[in-house]
Amino acid sequence: MDHIVTLDSRQEAALQAIADKFIAQHKGDAVKALKEMIVLNGHLQERLDALSSPRRATR
């Protein structure tokens, strides 16, 4: 891991609530929810990388 995030108790509680809802959407299957989150993060990272890469001149 390149970056470690430290959360305060309020942020931790909010994150836990969101995680619980996400797992519930996957019928309680935490592994399935984790896999989907990894895929979603991969797509978002690709989009961020595309936005931050130098623009090529188009003619």
FENWOTA-V21274 format. One record per backbone hydrogen bond with DSSP energy under -1.0 kcal/mol. CO is the residue of the C=O (numbers start at 1). NH is the residue of the N-H. Records with the same first field share a line. If there is no record, write none. Layout:
CO=NH  NH
This chain:
8=12
9=13
10=14
11=15
12=16
13=17
14=18
15=19
16=20
17=21
18=22
19=23
20=24
21=25
23=28
24=27
26=29
28=30
29=33
30=34
31=35
32=36
33=37
34=38
35=39
36=40
37=41
38=42
39=43
40=44
41=45
42=46
43=47
44=48
45=49
46=50
47=51
48=52
49=53
